[in-house]
Amino acid sequence: MEWDVVNVKVAGPHTLFVQFRDGVQGEMEFKPSFFRGVFAHLINPQAFEAVQVVDGVVTWPDELDLAPDAMHDEIKRNGRWIVQ
């Protein structure tokens, strides 16, 4: 799909750079309010930096992932997605 993620890398504290199959690319900035529930441990920089692409999806260990279609739409529209 066009919104499959092909590259992800840490771009700064709690910030990712993502690139999609169709060439759309941009940053995701995670605000402190994001880090709750199953995502709470990602506040730890080492845990956050364990991010990778699995089958076109931004994923962390323990099967935590983000919906690539919503991510793609927001980054395509604004060049950046602030996740809260």
N, C-alpha and C positions, 0 to 999 in steps of 0.2 A: 504494500500500500504506500501511497505517497507520504504518509505520516510516519512510516517506519524510521526509527532513529538509527543512524549509521555511525555516529560518533558522539561520545560524551566525555568531557574532561572537567576536572575541578578548575574553576577560573578565579577562585578567591574564597574567603570564608563564607561557607554556606551558599556558594554560587556555583552554578554549572554552566558550561557552554555545551549546547547540543546542536547537532546537524542532522537534518532529515534527508531521506532518499531523494526528494524533489529539489534539494538545494537550499531550502529554507533553513536558516540558522540564527541562533541568538542565545541570550542568557536567561537563566532562571535564578532568581534570588529568593531564598527561603527565609522568611521572617521567623522570629522566635515562636510566634503563635502556631506555626506549622508543626513544631516538634512536640506532639502530644500523642497519646494512644500508642499504636504500633510503631509510629515514627519517632517516639520520644528519644530513643537511644542514638538517633542520628545527629543529635545536638553535639555529640562527641565528634571532634574533627576526624579522628581516625576512622570511625564508623562511617561518617559521611563520605570520606574519600575512597571507600571501598566500592563506589558506584561503578557500574559497567553496563554495557548493552547486551541484552539477552533476547534473541529473536525479535529485534527491532523495538525493544522496550527498555527504558531506563530502569535499572534494577539494582537493588542492594541485597546482600546476603539475607537469609531468612525469608526469601520470596516476597520482599517488599518491592513494589513497583508503582509507576505513575502511568496514567492513561496517555498514550502518545497522541491520540487524536485531539484531545483538549489542549495539550501542550503545543502541538503544531498550530492549531487555530490561533491561540493567543500570541505566540511568537510571530506568526505570519502577519497578524494584525498590528502588533506593537513593537516587534523586534526584541521584546523582553517580556518575561512573565514573572511577576512578583507573587509568590505563593505564600498565603497566610493561613 
